[in-house]
Amino acid sequence: MIQSIPATTRTAPASAEVREAHVACQDFSFYYGDNHAVKNVTLDFSSFQVTAIIGPSGCGKSTLLRAINRMNDLIPGSRTTGKLIFDNQEIYGPRLDVVTLRRRIGMVFQKPNPFPKSIFNNIAYGRRLHDHQGKNELLATVETSLQRAGLWEEVKDRLEDNALSLSGGQQQRLCIARALAVDPEVLLMDEPTSALDPRATARIEDLIAELRGRYTIIIVTHNMQQAARVSDHTAFLYEGELIEYGVTARMFTKPREKRTEDYMTGRFG
Amino acid sequence: MELQARKLFDRSLTGVSIMAILLMSLSLLVLLGPIFSRGAGAFVFRATNEFRRLNLEQFNRGDAQAIAEETRAVSEARKPVYEMLSAFEAELADMDASRRRELRPQLKEIKNLLRELLGSLPGEIEAVMLRQQYGQTRWDRARYKLGQILFREQWDYSDKRSMGKKVLTPRRQDFAGTRLEPLFTYLERNLKQLLRPRLTFYWRFLTDRSLDSHFFGGIWPEILGTFYLTLGAMLLAIPFGIIAAIYLSEFASSGRVTSLLRVCISTLAGVPSIVFGLFGLAFFINTLHLSRSKSVLAGSATLALLILPTIIRASEEALKAVPHTYKEAALSLGASPLRMVLTVLLPAALPGILTGIIISMGRAAGETAPIIFTAAVSVGQPLKLWETLSQPTPALPWNIYNLATEHQAVDEIRHVQFGMVLTLVLLVLLLNLAAILIRARVSKKMRG
């Protein structure tokens, strides 16, 4: 009954090297103790495109997202069945190195969470974890990341200021830049604009559009207009089940499932 | 009506709180008042010629020529005293037996008191102990001694219902008609010429070694000992404490063993400090043989055990208070848990951890019981750093107790004791002040 639609179109990455950034679920389930939070989801995320996961509160969309970079590991008593695949490796497989996985799959959280360090040190943090770049190289990385996140012009003269002195929207773009600095292939976004005002939200949405094609982006959102604006594909989750998955334009105009239509028209959720 | 009652209740509650605060400040004043006023007496007092002579001869300090001149003048003033004494001794030999029996012990008493007041009498063999070579160095003590010379103290037990009454008899009466009689008037009138008191600021009280078991002040060995003990305790307790806190807050699974561990830590925090002292003696010295006998090392280890629970608790609380989002951010960037702890968690928890550390530093500096059995001695020289591994040391808290109870002349060295109390209190207050400042500074840096 649940249909899996394989990635239809694949945009070539902007950079010269072709990277494998393929994320897929195969009959994937996630449990918090006895709570079956994600139920047998089978889904192929389109590489280098934006996929939105929507659904009412508690439908398991954040759980699914956080399973992809194993941030759920922190919760005691959680377990999984089925497969979650990234770059032909099982994410919950015994031989997987979580540190490398998280380096290749970046994440942006609901609330902006910069470290209480300088702007420069925030961006450089991830880079310093993985290799030892010289001061100049590091500065170049920081500049590139901030430029990609559209923050460079605003902060280039105050890189040594504490990141917490930035506004909420700037902080969130800083967090995106911080994630980009380690050069990930996939970017997970967990309701990245829910704590921001409309202008900052619009800025972040523009940014997502700019990053599209360079990164595989999976975004969880409460806001259906946002999903319609930023995503190529949309997945609708309800009570842990994947109800429908398809091209965003089609999903929002001609949903196949009754429940999708009900949710989108605001009959529940 | 009900509203009225509630308002009244609110107001009375405010009243009670204000009363409580006032009472607390009052008791603090009552406590600190004498500590400061009497403690200051160790540093600022009217010093006599004996004090300046002692400083010149023992520490080679002061204007030698001026002091020699002063000493000459003082000796000149003292001459009549000694002349009267020898005249009376000659007179005593010619007295009849019963009068002689009566007066000889009194003369001995007076000579003793005079030695304490003015130093050894002329023609006597040079005394070994410094306290017998020099007279009173402090004017207040000299006045007290003068009182003892002028009046003989007796206890009257004739009234069976009371505990006895102190009766002061002027010694002048005892010696009436003898050649010693004018001595008392002379001493009373000329005490200033005999001792030349001058207001002195003796800051070297802190940095001098103590001469002749604290008779003349100088508490450097005690300060240094306290410093070594505290430093050693911190060096041992901080790494263990922080590592334990990191383990408990980040890595320990919430199982039965962990909760047992937590209970143990809480219990450890409640163990009486004297028990820690006994444990330190039994374990570090008698079992592990860290040193042959008491040593700074054993004392530091014992103090470290004592403050470990405080440091663990404070650090754990501080680590737990770090927002979860920082941890998530670091982990999502591919930091290993250990890397995350070192680069994000510890810096963010630093203000809280520092506060815990400095509070326990104050505790370690002030604890007496644990070092009685493991490190402290009453009198000692300032130690070199390497000597701390094997040598015991005097330390402020223990020596305060020691001077108050076990010293052979508790009354004579009261000023030293109060000076030590003031020094210790100031030390602990300074540590706490430093804690507040560092905390404010670090958290300001965190907030940006």
Interface residues (C-beta under 8 A of the other chain):
Chain A: N69 M71 L74 P76 V99 T100 L101 R102 R103 G106 M107 F109 K111 N113 P114 F115 P116 K117 Y125 G126 L129 H130 D161 N162 A163 L164 S165 C175 R178 A179 V182
Chain B: S253 S254 P323 T325 Y326 K327 E328 A329 A330 L331 S332 L333 G334 A335 S336 R339 T343 V344 P347 A348 K445 M446 R447 G448
